[in-house]
Amino acid sequence: MKLYEKNISECRDMLLGGEVSSVEITKSVLERIADVDGRLNAFITVSGEAAMVQAEAADRRRAGGERAPLLGIPLAIKDNICTQGVRTTCASKILGNFIPPYESTATARLAEQGYVMIGKTNMDEFAMGSSTENSAFGPSKNPWNTGCAPGGSSGGSAVAVAADECIAALGSDTGGSIRQPAAFCGVVGMKPTYGRVSRYGLVAFASSLDQIGPITKTVRDAAVLLGAIAGLDTHDSTCAAKPVACYEAAIGREIKGLKIGIPRQYFIEGMDSEVEASVKTAIAQLENLGAIPVEIEMPHTDYAVATYYLIATSEASSNLARFDGVRYGARVKGDDLIDMYRKTRSAGFGAEVKRRIMLGTYALSSGYYDAYYLKAQKVRTLIKRDFDMAFEQVDVIVCPTSPMPPFRIGDKIDDPLQMYLADIFTIALNLAGGPGISVPCGFTSGGLPIGLQLMGRPFDEETLFSAAHAYEQSAAWFLRKPEVAA
């Protein structure tokens, strides 16, 4: 096995045992990127020279006795997470040359452990999309079939992990943007509880929904990576003061007697038959491991898509007002200030971002606020109540991550509604604020990955990790790798 094919846990053990150096692992990963990324377009920026310097520093720290779990391990970072001195574009022309003067809290915590930042990954512009086709830098390609989309908006991170272009990665999840691409690329994606990870330095899309989380090769790796970035941060007023558990300690726990909820509303007419069959087989496997299936109702699920796209676009309209050509980012000259605003934003934003800004501005406009945004917030409360009532009966909710397998690039880009429906099983959890994880649970007859989603109580990531790991190890889908020709 090549070094770039290793996961976090394997790299950590090899580094601690002195079998390999961080420089060797980093060099292997960079060579892998050079070999395959021309076909996959997972990265916007590759930090080759800086990564080798960081790897050398990590080896010196280890020689001095340091033993941090991520010391010297090459990770990729989604390009909407600020990295001081390294270009952060949000896959948008308007931030094409933006270099942040500060570090996000999540990456600063990784830096404290001595990780190696291998590069910044491609994404849907400002995290608005479900296919990574909305990137100003071109779409990422699914490593299982390069004619298919990798999901989004964290598509570049999921591709990089699946194709072994990094050991693990960070993404962000506003309505499924970690879990859905993880499902499409056959890897693990975890959306933590809202407030579990600081959003400081995450370029805002929808502030009440956004959350940074790990995309990894195994559930154990997700537990290690989340443990490194989670915890209170005074820079983020929405970050919770709850103590951070040792998530890796949850790996290997017995799940006998665990009650898993099967929501009727998440097995719908029109869902792909192979997806449904794979997920039901996975539920049966959990039952074989001792879990107890319980049928539950989530009655307000049908309203989740409409509610999400009112709240998310309204918050996006407010957040993206700062990109006006005045303080930072691209500027197009105009005849006066208003003309400069118009020309800058017209040239700098892509079609989907413009669409969402207009939808949100309309929803917040005078005379419509109560009818749209306020009503959506009330329905959001009902959706959260569905989850609260469900977790009075069960420990974990299990369902498909996506109603469909990876679709062809170009198939849905001109039909926004069909694209939005790709997130139908993930967005309700963002509205409720709870944690969720996607793990591989099979493949279509055409060899495309299918994901199983497990959702948990707020701040109970430990139960999700234990259940997801138990299933992962028994089903062993994670051992199957895409064949990406160099």
Residue pairs with C-beta under 8 A, 6 or more apart in sequence:
2 28
2 32
2 164
3 11
3 20
3 24
3 25
3 28
3 29
4 25
4 28
4 29
4 31
4 32
4 164
4 165
4 167
5 164
5 481
6 14
6 25
6 167
7 167
7 168
7 216
7 217
7 218
7 220
7 221
8 69
8 70
8 73
8 167
8 168
8 216
8 217
8 218
8 220
8 221
8 224
8 225
9 218
9 220
9 221
9 224
11 20
11 25
11 72
11 73
11 167
12 69
12 70
12 73
12 224
14 20
15 21
15 22
15 25
15 62
15 71
15 72
15 73
16 67
21 55
21 59
21 72
22 55
22 56
22 58
22 59
22 62
22 71
22 72
22 73
22 74
22 116
23 52
23 55
23 56
23 59
25 55
25 72
25 73
25 74
25 167
26 51
26 52
26 54
26 55
26 72
26 74
26 116
26 118
27 52
27 55
29 74
29 118
29 164
29 165
29 166
29 167
30 46
30 48
30 51
30 52
30 118
32 163
32 164
32 165
33 42
33 43
33 46
33 118
33 119
33 165
35 486
36 143
36 163
36 165
36 484
36 485
36 486
37 43
37 46
37 165
39 141
39 146
39 484
39 485
40 140
40 141
40 143
40 146
40 159
40 163
40 165
40 484
41 122
41 137
41 138
41 139
41 140
41 141
41 156
41 159
42 76
42 121
42 122
42 140
42 156
42 157
42 159
42 160
42 163
42 165
43 76
43 119
43 120
43 121
43 122
43 156
43 160
43 165
44 79
44 87
44 89
44 91
44 119
44 120
44 121
44 122
44 135
44 137
44 156
45 79
45 86
45 87
45 89
45 119
45 120
46 118
46 119
47 86
47 117
47 118
47 119
47 120
50 86
50 117
51 74
51 116
51 117
51 118
51 119
54 114
54 115
54 116
54 117
55 72
55 74
55 116
57 114
58 71
58 72
58 114
58 115
58 116
59 72
61 71
61 72
61 114
62 71
62 72
66 114
68 112
68 113
68 114
69 113
69 224
69 227
69 228
70 110
70 113
70 114
70 115
70 224
70 225
70 228
71 113
71 114
71 115
72 114
72 115
72 116
73 115
73 116
73 167
73 168
74 115
74 116
74 117
74 118
74 166
74 167
75 110
75 115
75 116
75 117
75 118
75 166
75 167
75 168
75 169
75 170
75 225
76 118
76 119
76 120
76 121
76 156
76 157
76 160
76 161
76 165
76 166
76 168
76 169
76 170
77 83
77 107
77 117
77 119
77 120
77 121
77 157
77 169
77 170
78 120
78 121
78 123
78 154
78 156
78 157
78 169
78 170
78 171
78 172
79 88
79 89
79 90
79 91
79 120
79 121
79 122
79 123
79 156
80 88
80 90
80 91
80 123
80 126
80 127
80 172
80 202
80 203
80 205
81 88
81 104
81 106
81 107
81 170
81 172
81 201
81 202
81 203
81 212
82 88
82 100
82 102
82 103
82 104
82 107
82 201
82 202
82 203
83 100
83 103
83 104
83 107
83 117
83 120
84 100
84 101
84 102
84 103
85 99
85 100
86 99
86 100
86 117
86 120
87 97
87 98
87 99
87 120
88 95
88 98
88 99
88 100
88 120
88 203
89 95
89 96
89 98
89 120
89 136
89 137
90 123
90 125
90 126
90 127
90 203
91 122
91 123
91 124
91 125
91 126
91 134
91 135
91 136
91 137
92 125
92 126
92 136
92 348
92 349
92 350
92 353
93 136
93 330
93 347
93 348
93 349
93 350
94 323
94 329
94 330
94 344
94 345
94 347
94 348
94 349
95 203
95 323
95 329
95 330
96 136
96 330
97 330
98 328
98 329
100 201
102 201
103 111
103 201
104 198
104 200
104 201
104 202
104 212
105 198
105 200
105 201
105 229
105 233
105 235
105 236
106 170
106 197
106 198
106 201
106 202
106 212
106 229
107 117
107 170
107 201
108 201
109 228
109 229
109 231
110 117
110 228
110 229
111 117
113 228
118 165
118 166
119 166
121 154
121 156
121 157
121 159
121 160
121 169
121 171
122 132
122 135
122 137
122 138
122 139
122 140
122 155
122 156
122 159
123 132
123 135
123 152
123 153
123 154
123 155
123 156
123 157
124 130
124 131
124 132
124 133
124 134
124 135
124 152
124 153
124 155
124 177
124 352
125 134
125 135
125 136
125 349
125 350
125 352
125 353
126 203
126 205
126 316
126 320
126 353
127 153
127 154
127 172
127 174
127 177
127 203
127 205
127 210
128 134
128 153
128 205
128 316
128 352
128 353
128 356
129 152
129 153
129 352
129 419
130 151
130 152
130 153
130 176
130 177
130 180
130 419
130 420
130 422
130 423
131 139
131 149
131 150
131 151
131 152
131 155
131 407
131 409
131 412
131 413
131 419
131 422
132 139
132 140
132 149
132 150
132 151
132 152
132 153
132 155
132 156
132 181
133 139
133 149
133 152
133 409
133 410
133 413
134 152
134 153
134 350
134 351
134 352
134 353
134 413
135 156
136 350
139 149
139 155
139 409
140 150
140 155
140 156
140 159
141 147
141 148
141 150
141 159
141 409
142 148
142 149
142 150
142 151
142 159
142 184
142 185
142 406
142 448
143 150
143 159
143 162
143 163
143 185
143 482
143 484
144 162
144 185
144 186
144 406
144 447
144 448
144 449
144 482
145 406
145 446
145 447
145 448
147 408
147 409
148 184
148 406
148 407
148 408
148 409
148 448
149 155
149 184
149 406
149 407
149 408
149 409
150 156
150 158
150 159
150 162
150 181
150 184
150 185
150 406
151 158
151 180
151 181
151 182
151 183
151 184
151 185
151 402
151 406
151 422
152 177
152 180
152 181
153 172
153 174
153 177
153 181
154 169
154 171
154 172
154 173
154 177
154 178
154 181
154 182
154 189
154 215
155 181
155 184
155 185
157 169
157 170
157 171
157 178
157 181
157 215
158 169
158 171
158 181
158 182
158 184
158 185
158 187
158 189
158 215
159 165
159 181
159 185
160 166
160 169
161 168
161 169
161 185
161 187
161 215
161 216
161 217
162 185
162 186
162 187
162 481
162 482
163 482
163 484
164 481
167 217
168 214
168 215
168 216
168 217
168 221
168 225
169 214
169 215
169 216
170 212
170 213
170 214
170 215
170 225
170 229
171 177
171 178
171 181
171 189
171 212
171 213
171 214
171 215
172 178
172 202
172 205
172 210
172 211
172 212
172 213
173 179
173 189
173 191
173 210
173 211
173 212
173 213
173 426
173 430
174 205
174 206
174 209
174 210
174 211
174 312
174 430
175 209
175 308
175 312
175 423
175 426
175 427
175 430
176 191
176 401
176 402
176 423
176 425
176 426
176 427
176 430
178 189
178 190
178 191
178 213
178 214
178 215
178 438
179 189
179 190
179 191
179 401
179 426
179 436
179 437
179 438
179 451
179 453
180 189
180 401
180 402
180 422
180 423
180 426
180 438
180 451
181 189
181 215
182 188
182 189
182 215
182 401
182 438
182 451
183 189
183 401
183 402
183 438
183 440
183 449
183 450
183 451
183 453
184 402
184 405
184 406
184 448
184 449
184 451
185 449
186 440
186 443
186 449
186 451
186 477
186 478
186 480
186 482
187 215
187 216
187 217
187 440
187 478
188 214
188 215
188 216
188 217
188 218
188 219
188 221
188 222
188 437
188 438
188 439
188 440
188 468
188 472
188 478
189 213
189 214
189 215
189 216
189 222
189 437
189 438
189 451
190 213
190 214
190 215
190 216
190 222
190 226
190 435
190 436
190 437
190 438
190 461
190 464
191 211
191 213
191 426
191 429
191 430
191 435
191 436
191 437
192 211
192 212
192 213
192 226
192 230
192 435
192 461
193 211
193 240
193 433
193 434
193 435
193 458
193 459
193 460
193 461
194 208
194 209
194 211
194 238
194 430
194 433
194 434
194 458
195 238
195 239
195 240
195 433
196 211
196 226
196 230
196 240
196 242
196 435
196 459
196 461
197 211
197 212
197 213
197 226
197 229
197 230
197 231
197 239
198 212
198 229
198 231
198 232
198 233
198 235
198 236
198 239
199 207
199 210
199 211
199 212
199 236
199 238
199 239
200 233
200 235
200 236
200 239
202 210
202 212
204 210
204 315
204 319
205 312
205 315
205 316
205 319
206 311
206 312
206 313
206 315
206 316
206 319
207 238
207 315
207 319
208 311
208 315
209 308
209 311
209 312
209 315
209 430
209 431
211 430
212 229
213 226
214 221
214 222
214 225
214 226
214 229
215 222
216 222
216 225
217 478
218 472
218 478
219 251
219 437
219 439
219 465
219 468
219 469
219 472
220 248
220 251
220 469
222 437
222 465
223 247
223 248
223 250
223 251
223 461
223 465
223 469
224 247
224 248
226 247
226 461
227 244
227 245
227 246
227 247
227 248
230 244
230 247
231 239
231 244
232 239
232 240
232 241
232 242
233 239
240 459
242 459
245 461
245 462
247 461
247 462
247 465
249 462
250 461
250 462
250 463
250 465
250 466
250 469
251 465
251 466
251 469
252 466
252 469
253 466
253 470
254 290
255 286
255 289
255 290
255 291
255 466
255 467
255 470
256 289
256 290
256 291
257 290
257 291
257 292
258 286
258 290
258 291
258 292
258 395
258 396
258 463
258 467
259 291
259 292
259 294
259 393
259 394
259 395
259 396
260 283
260 286
260 291
260 292
260 293
260 294
260 394
260 395
260 396
260 397
260 398
260 454
260 467
261 294
261 295
261 296
261 390
261 393
261 394
261 396
261 397
261 398
262 283
262 293
262 294
262 295
262 296
262 397
262 398
262 399
263 296
263 297
263 298
263 301
263 390
263 397
263 399
264 295
264 296
264 297
264 298
265 297
265 298
265 299
265 301
265 302
266 298
266 301
266 399
266 400
266 425
267 276
267 399
267 400
268 403
268 424
270 403
271 400
271 403
271 404
272 403
272 404
272 405
272 444
274 405
274 442
274 444
274 445
274 450
275 400
275 402
275 403
275 404
275 405
275 444
275 450
276 400
277 442
278 441
278 442
278 443
278 450
278 452
279 398
279 399
279 400
279 441
279 450
279 452
281 441
281 442
282 398
282 441
282 442
282 452
282 471
282 475
283 293
283 398
285 471
285 474
285 475
286 293
286 398
286 467
286 470
286 471
287 293
288 474
289 470
289 471
289 474
291 467
294 393
294 394
296 390
296 393
296 394
296 397
297 386
297 390
298 386
298 387
298 390
298 428
299 386
300 379
300 382
300 383
300 385
300 386
301 383
301 386
301 428
303 379
303 382
303 383
304 383
304 424
304 427
304 428
304 431
305 420
305 421
305 423
305 424
305 427
306 376
306 379
307 376
307 379
307 380
307 383
307 431
308 423
308 427
308 428
308 430
308 431
309 359
309 420
310 359
310 363
310 372
310 373
310 375
310 376
311 373
311 376
311 377
311 380
311 431
312 356
312 360
313 356
313 357
313 359
313 360
313 363
314 360
314 363
314 364
314 372
314 373
314 376
315 360
316 353
316 356
316 357
316 360
317 356
317 357
317 358
317 359
317 360
317 361
317 363
317 364
318 360
318 364
320 349
320 353
320 357
323 329
323 345
323 348
323 349
324 341
324 344
324 345
325 331
325 332
325 340
325 341
325 344
325 345
325 348
329 348
330 344
330 347
330 348
331 340
331 344
332 340
332 343
332 344
332 346
332 347
332 348
333 340
333 343
334 340
334 341
334 342
334 343
334 344
345 354
349 357
352 416
355 416
362 368
362 372
363 369
363 372
363 373
363 376
364 372
364 373
380 431
383 428
383 431
383 432
384 431
384 432
384 433
386 428
386 432
387 397
387 428
387 429
387 432
387 434
387 455
390 397
391 397
391 456
391 457
395 456
395 457
395 463
395 467
396 454
396 455
396 456
396 463
396 464
396 467
397 454
397 455
397 456
398 452
398 453
398 454
398 455
399 425
399 453
399 455
400 425
400 450
400 451
400 452
400 453
401 425
401 426
401 438
401 451
401 452
401 453
402 422
402 423
402 425
402 426
402 451
403 421
403 422
403 424
403 425
404 422
405 444
405 446
405 448
405 449
405 450
406 448
406 449
407 422
412 418
412 419
412 422
413 419
425 453
426 436
426 453
429 435
429 436
429 455
433 458
434 455
434 456
434 457
434 458
435 455
435 456
435 457
435 458
435 459
435 460
435 461
435 464
436 453
436 454
436 455
436 456
436 464
437 453
437 454
437 464
437 465
437 468
438 451
438 452
438 453
438 454
439 451
439 452
439 454
439 468
439 471
439 472
439 477
439 478
440 449
440 450
440 451
440 452
440 472
440 475
440 477
440 478
440 480
441 450
441 451
441 452
441 471
441 475
441 477
442 449
442 450
442 477
443 449
443 450
443 477
443 480
444 450
449 477
452 471
454 464
454 467
454 468
455 464
456 463
456 464
457 463
472 478
